[in-house]
């Protein structure tokens, strides 16, 4: 028998798969299975060992499902537009297209080395004009239906890079890339009306099999709430401040108001404001913060009281102060709140800092001067005039009626979700296929002109004013209006990176279709994604955006399902050996190429799946992957103890059937670590017998193949089993042979376990009573004593009480 040599074995089988294409998926009469993984952004750093974890998981399921006779659509592509590539291109003076091409080539090489069963004939790339043609087409359809519109929006603007930044790119009020100050700058931006789909994005979660934490994140991000809009009169001015509140029943406890730093009231009545300089200085400081820093990270409450503007509480008729503060956002609700410090921790902290009145209005039995009483759903109203003594539910209905009759309140459903800012002042993105005509306004280009390709550029730096680099190309900008034939100018903003990933799963179904983004036959057969696995970091924006795009495509008759994904699961990250997230700056990145060179791809795959609970994060360990390599060494040497019998070894029959059942179920429930542990247990049994049959080995190899496909195919060939494993059928188990006929029963004496007995599974106490009292350990503990009670619960306990 030759030695186990992963380097040669793995390259050999990867070449065979490339030649024979056993993973190619075409429409046929078989039952289809469409698993999906989030396609990667091909960065210059290449893969680290965290990337293959979800890919290997879905590869295991895909290989198993093929062996079960299903037609599996398992694919890979590249989400390749975006800021990282553009920044690299600017720094190194290389065109983003070349950077992208090189990065993809490296990623693909790495993925092929790991041995994934992708149908590479369906590979897609979001930067390919034949792909982004359809991204542009979808945007144009949204524009036609009124879902794409332009409006003034504040952006994070780096004063040095002269570009707009996402919230994630702003750290401590500075640009993450260059460290320069970031300010808020108002830009005319394209928006998508995702808010029109907010209710459906929540309600339709009932129709899909998403794990609970994914559904919860989606629901919380959308943030649907039911409440009331209430107008607070401004003192001495014929105007009001509109607030949205989910707790109008607590209005008698509203002792001050807070408005956003961007609230139009500040501009409208600036001549009445006496501390204008103080407010403007505060606003400048707030503008350096991202929304995340203003809300999620806001621990120390800050703000400024507006001197010259106060409001009247419509129920208490008291004059109350109005503040500006960073924690109130113009983009949520009305940009103003009524603050009830006795019953809201955030308002309480603010009131304490500024010495404001705190009035309890829902009885909770706590000292509200020391701590906000926030569990107010079951309290009784106090200090609330005509609401006193009512339950919260009763008070809500009564205040709704009262404020509505006064004409200053109405019921309203509100959402935290905001419309999607869809503009980027960048080069490396999909051009927006619209032109602006002085006569006709914004007009979509004719469909036959798609794709609107990115023009060649030598310099990718934005302009001094922060406009896209495309604005510098006159021959691109200046054009004629498709509607009237007059002079027009092209939109020079490009789409965000999210655009191409919002519909890529559809293109996998029909990647070469030049007439439609997906053909009717392909859509009818593949229908929708059966199982989508991805990171928890993408369960809000990406998942939400793609569900929104799919629902829009459903509304215009392009797709035939309301939801793109039937099932969604998520995986934990692989951390560095130091337990921290892998990054170059921490020096804890593990390169899969190095692991493959040292241990082999099959050992890497096996360890990635054996690492721990798939849904939880786990730390990398070189010792762990070495242990998996040793396991595969033992698998290889099974050839030495295999006899010529084609029948299953009788003494192994029960163990093998149990293992088939365990592995089959665990692969489907993402419990890969316990499935591999079962295979390790079975191999220990093999070696304890010192001899196994060809049938024993054949079944074992098929069970292990989805995890470690190269070594199992090689042993299959070495043993002359015939054909390839990828042509075989997944083993079936006999349920009767997975059930033990005997169980190990703990025997207690006065409640303490003293021994165990193997008894028939369905035995009654009388069936083994004689053997029980003949047992030497039992005799030792009851000798000279009187048995006063015998307690027996089948399958659980046998307790002898003596005195």
VOGU-3710 file (C-alpha; in Angstrom, 3 decimals, decimal comma):
1> xxxxxxxxxx> 0,000/0,000/0,000  1,365/3,418/-0,950  1,686/6,231/1,593  -0,965/8,902/2,144  0,226/11,952/0,194  -2,412/14,730/0,244  -0,455/17,017/-2,072  -0,577/14,651/-5,049  -3,905/13,020/-4,222  -5,805/16,299/-3,893
11> xxxxxxxxxx> -4,466/17,852/-7,109  -5,260/14,605/-8,957  -8,920/14,606/-7,899  -9,383/18,315/-8,480  -8,189/17,768/-12,057  -10,595/14,825/-12,455  -13,507/16,964/-11,228  -12,520/19,735/-13,642  -12,435/17,258/-16,507  -15,553/15,211/-15,759
21> xxxxxxxxxx> -17,653/18,044/-14,264  -19,665/15,842/-11,869  -21,002/18,944/-10,099  -22,415/20,596/-13,216  -26,087/21,401/-12,749  -28,556/21,459/-15,626  -32,341/21,409/-15,718  -33,552/17,787/-15,660  -36,235/15,540/-14,169  -34,543/15,197/-10,783
31> xxxxxxxxxx> -35,657/16,997/-7,644  -33,618/20,208/-7,408  -31,790/21,499/-4,343  -30,487/25,070/-4,368  -28,112/25,863/-1,497  -26,527/29,318/-1,435  -23,497/30,829/0,265  -22,663/34,528/0,419  -20,237/35,190/-2,372  -16,992/36,850/-1,246
41> xxxxxxxxxx> -15,460/40,219/-1,870  -12,161/39,294/-3,572  -9,698/41,428/-1,603  -5,971/41,544/-2,165  -5,290/39,659/1,059  -6,921/36,486/-0,268  -8,805/33,990/1,882  -8,148/33,338/5,534  -9,330/30,164/7,251  -12,583/31,826/8,351
51> xxxxxxxxxx> -13,878/32,009/4,778  -14,001/28,240/4,073  -16,099/27,426/7,152  -19,533/28,296/5,665  -18,448/27,164/2,198  -17,400/23,757/3,516  -20,640/23,400/5,471  -22,818/23,915/2,403  -20,420/21,794/0,338  -20,930/18,913/2,780
61> xxxxxxxxxx> -24,715/19,235/2,489  -24,488/19,595/-1,319  -22,340/16,480/-1,762  -24,668/14,470/0,476  -27,787/15,664/-1,388  -26,246/14,689/-4,755  -25,595/11,190/-3,399  -29,260/11,142/-2,358  -30,245/11,741/-5,990  -30,967/15,463/-5,981
71> xxxxxxxxxx> -29,899/17,901/-8,701  -27,803/20,422/-6,752  -27,195/24,018/-7,854  -24,087/24,955/-5,828  -22,347/28,029/-7,172  -19,665/30,657/-6,642  -19,247/34,233/-7,811  -17,634/37,546/-6,914  -19,074/40,657/-5,293  -16,319/42,774/-6,792
81> xxxxxxxxxx> -17,404/46,434/-6,993  -16,687/48,688/-4,034  -14,422/50,887/-1,972  -11,558/48,528/-0,973  -10,597/47,860/-4,587  -10,925/51,523/-5,527  -8,740/52,622/-2,607  -6,108/50,036/-3,525  -6,242/51,184/-7,151  -5,745/54,843/-6,183
91> xxxxxxxxxx> -2,871/54,026/-3,835  -1,015/51,761/-6,270  -1,988/53,483/-9,537  -3,530/50,279/-10,945  -6,894/50,207/-12,671  -9,623/48,669/-10,428  -10,512/46,272/-13,224  -6,989/44,826/-13,163  -6,970/44,702/-9,346  -10,318/42,858/-9,420
101> xxxxxxxxxx> -9,137/40,391/-12,065  -5,977/39,546/-10,084  -7,846/39,201/-6,786  -10,473/36,920/-8,310  -7,794/34,714/-9,859  -6,137/34,300/-6,454  -9,426/33,595/-4,636  -10,480/31,053/-7,253  -7,135/29,268/-7,034  -7,459/29,061/-3,241
111> xxxxxxxxxx> -11,055/27,783/-3,392  -10,152/25,123/-5,958  -7,352/23,898/-3,678  -9,903/23,287/-0,918  -11,962/21,102/-3,252  -15,406/22,686/-3,259  -18,020/21,095/-5,527  -19,060/24,338/-7,237  -20,521/24,379/-10,729  -17,839/26,714/-12,062
121> xxxxxxxxxx> -19,693/27,053/-15,377  -22,159/29,306/-13,522  -19,539/31,657/-12,056  -20,673/35,303/-11,961  -18,931/38,631/-11,361  -20,836/41,794/-10,387  -18,327/43,939/-12,351  -19,001/42,115/-15,620  -21,055/44,459/-17,884  -23,225/41,468/-18,882
131> xxxxxxxxxx> -24,094/41,101/-15,198  -24,486/44,725/-14,185  -26,620/45,326/-17,260  -29,407/43,638/-15,265  -28,553/45,478/-12,043  -29,076/48,686/-14,025  -32,269/47,270/-15,550  -33,750/46,584/-12,103  -32,879/50,110/-10,963  -34,567/51,550/-14,075
141> xxxxxxxxxx> -37,719/49,542/-13,311  -37,711/50,908/-9,759  -37,339/54,415/-11,182  -40,286/53,808/-13,520  -42,441/52,665/-10,577  -41,491/55,658/-8,419  -39,366/53,674/-5,985  -36,148/55,490/-6,959  -36,053/59,218/-6,221  -33,504/61,923/-5,471
151> xxxxxxxxxx> -33,339/64,105/-2,382  -30,951/66,091/-0,204  -29,327/63,825/2,378  -26,448/64,340/4,805  -23,420/62,125/4,217  -20,214/61,484/6,137  -17,636/63,462/4,164  -13,866/63,053/4,617  -12,218/66,461/4,360  -8,996/64,907/3,051
161> xxxxxxxxxx> -10,133/62,057/0,788  -12,958/64,270/-0,522  -15,353/61,316/-0,562  -18,493/60,178/1,172  -18,031/57,447/3,781  -20,332/54,823/5,267  -20,950/54,889/9,027  -18,584/51,922/9,381  -15,758/53,964/7,828  -16,022/56,699/10,460
171> xxxxxxxxxx> -14,156/56,055/13,710  -14,163/58,675/16,450  -15,254/61,371/14,017  -12,336/60,605/11,693  -11,838/58,773/8,412  -10,784/55,190/9,088  -8,457/55,243/6,048  -6,567/58,539/6,436  -7,443/59,742/9,951  -8,709/63,141/8,765
181> xxxxxxxxxx> -11,749/64,906/10,189  -15,143/63,770/8,905  -17,987/66,249/8,600  -21,645/65,916/7,620  -22,245/67,295/4,152  -25,595/67,538/2,422  -25,629/65,879/-1,020  -28,352/65,247/-3,547  -28,614/61,466/-3,382  -30,564/58,708/-5,096
191> xxxxxxxxxx> -32,836/56,873/-2,669  -34,817/53,619/-2,897  -38,211/53,417/-1,166  -37,592/50,277/0,874  -39,947/51,746/3,502  -42,900/51,010/1,182  -42,143/47,330/1,761  -41,558/47,582/5,532  -44,767/45,803/6,588  -44,261/42,983/4,075
201> xxxxxxxxxx> -40,622/42,563/5,091  -41,840/41,793/8,633  -45,086/39,951/7,926  -43,653/37,594/5,287  -41,064/36,280/7,751  -43,883/33,990/8,898  -43,612/32,157/5,562  -39,887/31,300/5,725  -37,674/29,022/7,800  -35,156/31,521/9,203
211> xxxxxxxxxx> -33,468/30,826/12,527  -34,981/32,924/15,324  -32,037/35,273/15,804  -32,073/36,177/12,101  -35,800/36,942/12,188  -35,327/38,976/15,364  -32,554/41,063/13,802  -34,685/41,742/10,716  -37,700/42,750/12,820  -35,636/44,966/15,128
221> xxxxxxxxxx> -33,867/46,663/12,237  -37,183/47,491/10,553  -38,455/48,603/13,957  -42,204/48,676/13,446  -44,060/50,353/16,277  -47,624/51,468/16,855  -48,148/54,831/18,474  -49,365/58,376/18,021  -48,223/61,634/16,499  -48,868/64,508/18,903
231> xxxxxxxxxx> -48,491/68,268/18,333  -46,958/70,362/21,127  -47,729/74,078/20,825  -44,705/76,393/20,739  -45,171/79,204/23,256  -45,980/82,609/21,729  -45,744/81,238/18,178  -48,550/79,948/15,964  -46,677/76,709/15,303  -46,232/73,275/16,811
241> xxxxxxxxxx> -43,556/70,623/17,343  -44,695/67,226/16,118  -43,549/64,181/18,120  -44,068/60,466/17,621  -44,561/58,348/20,735  -45,492/54,745/21,409  -46,575/55,742/24,934  -49,033/58,657/24,689  -50,459/57,435/28,015  -47,359/58,898/29,738
251> xxxxxxxxxx> -47,841/62,419/28,321  -48,587/63,883/31,750  -44,984/62,954/32,660  -43,450/64,784/29,674  -41,392/67,477/31,365  -39,175/68,572/28,472  -38,676/68,015/24,735  -35,644/67,159/22,619  -35,257/67,894/18,917  -32,633/66,710/16,462
261> xxxxxxxxxx> -29,659/68,907/15,570  -30,957/68,824/11,991  -34,532/69,876/12,888  -35,916/72,611/10,560  -37,234/74,497/13,607  -33,682/75,714/14,285  -33,453/77,441/10,913  -37,057/78,588/10,866  -36,860/80,452/14,172  -33,140/81,252/14,372
271> xxxxxxxxxx> -33,951/84,939/15,024  -35,711/83,974/18,285  -32,855/81,803/19,554  -30,705/83,742/22,055  -27,864/81,191/22,426  -27,334/80,648/18,701  -23,522/80,471/18,911  -23,622/77,817/21,624  -26,068/75,734/19,577  -24,050/76,082/16,355
281> xxxxxxxxxx> -20,882/75,008/18,161  -22,668/71,937/19,543  -24,074/71,060/16,112  -20,566/71,186/14,601  -19,378/68,655/17,208  -22,354/66,380/16,533  -21,688/66,470/12,784  -18,376/64,694/13,398  -20,206/61,654/14,785  -21,734/58,818/12,802
291> xxxxxxxxxx> -25,328/57,803/13,524  -23,987/54,706/15,275  -21,924/56,858/17,635  -24,912/59,144/18,237  -27,228/56,292/19,203  -25,708/52,892/19,997  -22,471/54,222/21,539  -24,014/57,238/23,259  -23,306/56,722/26,965  -22,716/60,285/28,186
301> xxxxxxxxxx> -25,791/62,396/27,452  -25,036/65,792/25,923  -27,234/68,609/24,664  -28,029/72,312/24,722  -31,192/74,011/25,967  -32,675/76,301/23,301  -32,950/79,758/24,868  -35,922/81,468/23,247  -38,127/78,512/22,350  -40,319/76,573/24,780
311> xxxxxxxxxx> -43,324/74,314/24,311  -46,617/73,696/26,098  -47,534/70,188/27,293  -51,074/69,812/25,837  -52,301/67,867/28,863  -50,615/69,540/31,851  -50,641/72,976/30,127  -47,202/73,543/31,650  -44,416/75,340/29,801  -41,548/72,905/29,174
321> xxxxxxxxxx> -38,005/73,508/27,879  -36,803/72,355/24,443  -33,290/70,938/23,982  -31,194/69,782/21,061  -29,240/66,550/21,557  -27,249/64,130/19,424  -29,287/61,087/20,470  -32,401/62,272/18,589  -32,186/61,690/14,828  -34,097/63,586/12,143
331> xxxxxxxxxx> -34,416/60,340/10,194  -36,554/58,584/12,819  -40,089/59,626/13,630  -40,464/63,401/13,387  -36,989/64,283/14,656  -38,443/65,328/18,014  -39,415/63,534/21,233  -41,451/64,246/24,319  -39,198/63,195/27,183  -40,703/61,246/30,102
341> xxxxxxxxxx> -37,711/60,801/32,427  -39,536/58,829/35,111  -40,124/55,972/32,683  -37,263/56,009/30,176  -33,640/55,377/31,133  -32,233/57,577/28,369  -34,546/60,484/29,287  -33,845/59,911/32,993  -30,062/60,208/32,513  -30,553/63,388/30,478
351> xxxxxxxxxx> -32,930/64,894/33,064  -30,529/64,124/35,916  -27,640/65,786/34,068  -29,601/68,965/33,316  -31,605/69,133/36,562  -35,004/68,642/34,935  -38,302/67,687/36,595  -39,073/63,962/36,929  -42,774/63,061/37,389  -43,989/59,496/37,913
361> xxxxxxxxxx> -47,152/58,767/35,918  -47,242/54,955/35,997  -47,109/53,455/39,469  -44,219/51,007/39,703  -43,240/50,952/43,340  -39,710/52,310/42,756  -38,113/55,618/43,643  -38,090/57,286/40,242  -35,809/60,029/41,529  -33,043/57,439/41,727
371> xxxxxxxxxx> -33,835/55,224/38,740  -36,221/55,300/35,810  -39,066/52,842/36,183  -39,158/51,365/32,699  -41,351/48,258/33,156  -44,546/50,244/32,786  -46,771/47,953/30,765  -48,625/46,569/33,779  -48,776/49,618/36,045  -51,619/51,902/37,115
381> xxxxxxxxxx> -51,767/55,538/36,026  -50,957/58,217/38,643  -50,412/61,997/38,530  -52,313/61,958/35,237  -55,568/63,771/35,872  -58,429/61,971/34,099  -56,237/58,909/33,461  -55,582/58,214/37,155  -56,449/54,682/38,256  -56,621/53,298/34,727
391> xxxxxxxxxx> -54,471/50,454/33,472  -51,895/51,289/30,815  -54,034/49,661/28,112  -57,135/51,644/29,181  -55,120/54,867/29,433  -53,760/54,455/25,909  -57,227/54,183/24,427  -58,541/57,139/26,446  -55,636/59,445/25,563  -55,898/58,428/21,892
401> xxxxxxxxxx> -59,538/59,531/21,958  -58,810/62,725/23,929  -55,936/63,995/21,741  -57,754/63,064/18,545  -60,803/65,121/19,558  -58,536/68,098/20,261  -57,165/67,734/16,735  -53,572/67,469/17,925  -53,065/63,715/17,791  -53,574/60,788/15,463
411> xxxxxxxxxx> -52,640/57,107/15,529  -49,610/56,167/13,447  -47,487/53,144/12,624  -43,823/54,055/12,505  -40,634/52,325/11,391  -36,992/52,729/12,303  -36,190/51,565/8,779  -35,253/54,440/6,483  -35,163/54,620/2,711  -31,957/53,256/1,215
421> xxxxxxxxxx> -29,316/55,842/0,240  -28,304/54,467/-3,145  -25,721/56,987/-4,394  -21,961/56,736/-4,130  -19,599/59,448/-5,373  -17,204/56,769/-6,582  -15,823/55,340/-9,771  -15,796/51,588/-9,075  -19,507/50,851/-9,111  -22,412/50,375/-11,494
431> xxxxxxxxxx> -23,180/53,595/-13,454  -26,710/54,815/-12,756  -28,530/54,642/-16,141  -30,310/58,005/-15,964  -29,806/61,394/-17,580  -30,970/64,804/-16,424  -32,665/66,998/-18,990  -33,549/70,650/-18,261  -36,873/70,138/-20,018  -37,817/66,547/-19,065
441> xxxxxxxxxx> -36,062/66,144/-15,717  -34,622/62,719/-14,895  -35,066/60,211/-17,723  -33,999/56,549/-17,963  -31,837/55,587/-20,916  -33,405/53,164/-23,435  -33,138/49,494/-22,412  -31,327/48,666/-25,650  -28,455/50,913/-24,518  -27,788/48,716/-21,491
451> xxxxxxxxxx> -25,298/48,034/-20,134  -24,168/51,603/-19,604  -20,500/50,767/-19,194  -17,972/52,435/-16,934  -15,697/54,602/-19,063  -11,930/54,077/-18,878  -10,192/56,346/-16,372  -6,568/56,901/-15,416  -7,302/58,822/-12,215  -9,907/57,615/-9,729
461> xxxxxxxxxx> -9,641/60,419/-7,168  -12,918/62,255/-6,491  -13,155/65,949/-7,288  -12,450/68,681/-4,739  -16,190/69,101/-4,229  -16,613/65,386/-3,579  -18,285/64,560/-6,877  -17,674/61,211/-8,555  -14,568/60,949/-10,799  -17,026/60,319/-13,651
471> xxxxxxxxxx> -18,055/63,986/-13,474  -14,650/64,913/-14,943  -15,306/63,042/-18,221  -17,149/65,417/-20,546  -17,788/62,789/-23,230  -19,500/60,616/-20,610  -21,442/63,389/-18,893  -22,745/65,307/-21,900  -25,440/63,455/-23,852  -28,872/63,863/-25,413
481> xxxxxxxxxx> -32,192/63,311/-23,700  -33,802/60,011/-24,805  -37,196/61,649/-24,455  -36,938/65,005/-26,278  -33,544/64,813/-27,964  -32,322/67,940/-26,188  -29,107/68,434/-24,262  -28,776/66,377/-21,097  -26,192/65,283/-18,553  -25,639/61,762/-17,250
491> xxxxxxxxxx> -25,827/60,899/-13,569  -22,217/60,561/-12,394  -22,906/58,872/-9,045  -22,537/55,091/-9,063  -24,461/52,400/-7,203  -23,402/51,040/-3,809  -21,747/47,651/-3,405  -25,052/46,275/-2,049  -26,644/46,569/-5,510  -25,025/43,593/-7,236
501> xxxxxxxxxx> -25,485/41,294/-4,241  -29,214/42,031/-3,983  -30,165/39,693/-6,833  -27,130/37,473/-7,603  -28,920/34,288/-6,534  -31,254/34,718/-9,517  -28,404/35,018/-12,001  -26,878/31,731/-10,825  -30,038/30,072/-12,162  -29,387/31,354/-15,685
511> xxxxxxxxxx> -25,973/33,093/-15,883  -25,623/33,318/-19,664  -29,084/34,570/-20,581  -28,722/37,695/-22,742  -32,457/38,374/-23,078  -33,576/38,238/-19,428  -31,988/38,420/-16,029  -33,365/34,897/-15,531  -35,276/32,814/-18,069  -38,737/31,383/-17,415
521> xxxxxxxxxx> -37,639/27,736/-17,668  -34,778/28,228/-15,218  -36,999/30,165/-12,823  -39,754/27,552/-13,004  -37,292/24,744/-12,226  -35,026/26,348/-9,586  -37,823/28,593/-8,254  -36,040/30,000/-5,197  -33,114/29,313/-2,880  -33,795/26,316/-0,638
531> xxxxxxxxxx> -31,117/27,053/1,954  -29,066/30,238/2,370  -26,224/30,290/4,869  -24,286/33,423/5,742  -22,772/35,524/8,488  -24,839/37,228/11,174  -23,215/40,529/10,131  -25,226/40,353/6,888  -28,621/39,459/8,355  -29,797/43,065/8,438
541> xxxxxxxxxx> -28,694/45,116/5,436  -27,818/42,552/2,752  -30,605/40,151/3,651  -33,115/42,986/3,939  -32,043/44,615/0,675  -32,185/41,378/-1,307  -35,611/40,513/0,119  -36,800/44,015/-0,876  -35,478/43,672/-4,437  -37,047/40,228/-4,759
551> xxxxxxxxxx> -40,444/41,505/-3,608  -40,238/44,301/-6,153  -39,385/41,801/-8,908  -42,345/39,698/-7,730  -44,632/42,739/-7,982  -43,614/43,391/-11,604  -43,919/39,713/-12,574  -40,221/38,845/-13,009  -40,140/36,175/-10,265  -42,897/33,878/-9,025
561> xxxxxxxxxx> -42,228/33,781/-5,254  -42,671/36,466/-2,600  -39,446/35,514/-0,831  -36,010/34,707/-2,319  -34,876/32,285/0,409  -36,862/29,467/1,999  -34,342/28,890/4,769  -31,609/31,004/6,349  -28,966/29,845/8,800  -25,846/31,561/10,091
571> xxxxxxxxxx> -22,376/30,521/11,184  -19,965/31,669/13,854  -16,616/33,205/13,009  -13,274/31,457/13,258  -11,150/33,543/15,600  -7,394/33,650/15,885  -5,597/31,380/18,352  -5,655/34,350/20,750  -9,471/34,358/20,664  -9,669/37,665/18,757
581> xxxxxxxxxx> -11,139/38,361/15,330  -8,618/37,585/12,591  -6,999/40,686/11,098  -3,619/41,686/9,681  -3,239/44,366/12,360  -3,592/41,758/15,135  -1,143/39,445/13,401  -3,410/36,414/13,916  -4,524/35,644/10,348  -4,173/31,993/9,344
591> xxxxxxxxxx> -3,655/31,413/5,613  -5,481/28,320/4,298  -2,752/27,794/1,669  -0,201/27,256/4,429  -2,518/24,826/6,216  -3,091/22,865/2,986  0,650/22,737/2,304  1,251/21,345/5,788  -1,773/19,148/6,490  -3,757/18,802/3,241
601> xxxxxxxxxx> -7,101/20,223/2,111  -9,063/17,265/3,507  -7,599/17,850/6,965  -8,459/21,565/6,686  -12,033/20,753/5,665  -12,372/18,160/8,415  -11,051/20,542/11,079  -13,249/23,452/9,926  -16,275/21,191/10,471  -14,967/19,591/13,672
611> xxxxxxxxxx> -13,991/22,919/15,250  -17,124/23,187/17,379  -20,751/24,287/17,219  -21,086/25,630/13,662  -23,374/28,467/14,747  -20,897/29,766/17,334  -17,510/31,401/17,053  -14,478/29,259/17,796  -10,730/29,842/18,073  -8,324/28,309/15,586
621> xxxxxxxxxx> -5,827/25,722/16,846  -2,921/24,238/14,907  -3,124/21,316/17,327  -6,742/20,758/16,275  -6,015/20,548/12,560  -3,081/18,252/13,306  -5,493/15,957/15,161  -7,755/15,834/12,087  -4,759/14,974/9,907  -3,969/12,059/12,240
631> xxxxxxxxxx> -7,592/10,901/11,926  -7,218/10,858/8,125  -3,966/8,905/8,466  -5,994/6,259/10,318  -8,659/6,358/7,593  -5,949/5,727/4,985  -4,594/2,730/6,874  -8,040/1,054/6,985  -6,981/-0,496/3,694  -4,533/-2,649/5,664
641> xxxxxxxxxx> -7,253/-4,276/7,797  -9,876/-4,748/5,080  -10,630/-8,349/4,087  -12,251/-9,569/0,861  -15,803/-9,942/2,207  -18,517/-7,991/0,414  -20,932/-8,364/3,354  -21,210/-6,073/6,351  -19,429/-7,460/9,417  -22,137/-8,871/11,681
651> xxxxxxxxxx> -20,673/-7,484/14,904  -20,459/-3,994/13,338  -23,955/-3,977/11,879  -25,606/-2,049/14,700  -22,782/0,499/14,982  -22,714/1,151/11,232  -26,483/1,680/11,009  -26,345/4,016/14,016  -23,527/5,978/12,376  -25,387/6,287/9,065
661> xxxxxxxxxx> -28,369/7,711/10,939  -26,256/10,030/13,078  -24,196/11,424/10,202  -27,247/11,820/7,923  -29,178/13,792/10,531  -26,241/15,837/11,808  -25,161/17,021/8,364  -28,660/18,392/7,789  -28,835/20,127/11,171  -25,351/21,713/10,879
671> xxxxxxxxxx> -23,973/19,487/13,672  -20,889/18,610/11,670  -18,671/18,247/14,748  -20,805/15,475/16,232  -21,156/13,750/12,854  -17,364/13,601/12,526  -17,093/12,454/16,143  -19,432/9,550/15,274  -17,155/8,576/12,376  -14,151/8,741/14,711
681> xxxxxxxxxx> -15,937/6,445/17,149  -16,742/3,994/14,369  -13,129/3,894/13,166  -12,071/3,063/16,731  -14,415/0,089/16,602  -12,912/-0,935/13,263  -9,424/-1,011/14,725  -10,524/-2,777/17,906  -11,804/-5,650/15,715  -8,537/-5,589/13,728
691> xxxxxxxxxx> -10,445/-6,610/10,588  -13,322/-5,142/8,580  -15,107/-6,066/5,358  -15,042/-4,236/2,043  -18,689/-3,303/2,652  -17,827/-1,761/6,038  -15,140/0,368/4,400  -17,324/1,261/1,406  -20,065/2,687/3,642  -17,534/4,525/5,806
701> xxxxxxxxxx> -15,918/6,181/2,779  -19,253/7,422/1,423  -20,194/8,883/4,833  -16,861/10,697/5,133  -16,731/11,820/1,484  -18,703/15,093/1,864  -16,236/16,241/4,522  -12,989/14,902/3,016  -13,653/14,119/-0,652  -10,094/13,673/-1,979
711> xxxxxxxxxx> -8,824/10,941/0,357  -12,088/8,999/0,178  -12,105/8,995/-3,645  -8,465/7,852/-3,662  -9,075/4,960/-1,260  -12,174/4,021/-3,285  -10,014/3,761/-6,375  -7,205/1,907/-4,561  -9,707/-0,678/-3,290  -11,176/-1,201/-6,802
721> xxxxxxxxxx> -14,731/-0,466/-5,663  -15,544/0,668/-9,207  -16,510/4,071/-10,577  -16,323/7,119/-8,335  -17,896/7,999/-4,998  -19,661/10,954/-6,625  -21,592/8,362/-8,687  -22,728/6,347/-5,643  -25,871/6,404/-3,504  -25,979/7,685/0,061
731> xxxxxxxxxx> -26,279/4,733/2,505  -29,649/4,015/4,105  -30,063/2,779/7,637  -32,485/0,287/9,117  -34,219/1,991/12,044  -34,620/-1,340/13,856  -30,854/-1,821/13,773  -30,226/1,561/15,383  -32,185/0,659/18,510  -30,365/-1,143/21,315
741> xxxxxxxxxx> -32,046/-4,354/22,500  -30,333/-3,931/25,876  -29,793/-0,890/28,062  -27,342/-0,206/30,839  -29,372/0,293/34,010  -27,795/2,156/36,966  -28,494/0,314/40,217  -28,893/2,523/43,285  -28,784/1,489/46,941  -30,458/4,125/49,104
751> xxxxxxxxxx> -30,187/6,626/46,250  -26,491/6,104/45,460  -25,362/4,340/42,279  -23,382/1,237/43,305  -23,271/-0,740/40,027  -24,913/-1,197/36,611  -26,652/-4,092/34,898  -27,287/-4,775/31,216  -30,983/-5,636/30,963  -33,420/-6,139/28,043
761> xxxxxxxxxx> -34,742/-2,772/26,856  -38,378/-3,617/27,688  -37,627/-5,638/30,834  -39,896/-5,502/33,872  -38,424/-5,562/37,388  -39,345/-9,210/37,887  -37,423/-10,146/34,711  -34,014/-9,209/36,192  -34,730/-9,244/39,945  -32,904/-12,542/40,483
771> xxxxxxxxxx> -29,817/-11,360/38,597  -29,940/-8,095/40,539  -29,757/-9,728/43,950  -27,079/-12,152/42,729  -24,820/-9,254/41,770  -21,771/-9,094/44,082  -21,851/-5,270/44,359  -25,516/-5,332/45,327  -24,926/-8,107/47,889  -22,109/-6,117/49,484
781> xxxxxxxxxx> -24,336/-3,081/50,155  -27,490/-4,878/51,347  -25,868/-7,689/53,363  -27,315/-7,786/56,894  -29,935/-5,196/56,052  -33,666/-5,304/55,325  -35,040/-4,308/51,915  -37,940/-1,942/52,607  -38,696/-0,743/49,106  -37,899/-1,503/45,446
791> xxxxxxxxxx> -38,284/1,435/43,034  -38,076/0,727/39,299  -38,781/3,198/36,462  -38,187/1,471/33,090  -35,250/2,973/31,215  -34,421/5,407/34,022  -33,876/4,164/37,561  -33,681/1,134/39,820  -33,320/2,002/43,509  -33,228/-0,502/46,413
801> xxx> -34,080/1,087/49,771  -32,630/-0,744/52,784  -32,327/-0,109/56,527
//
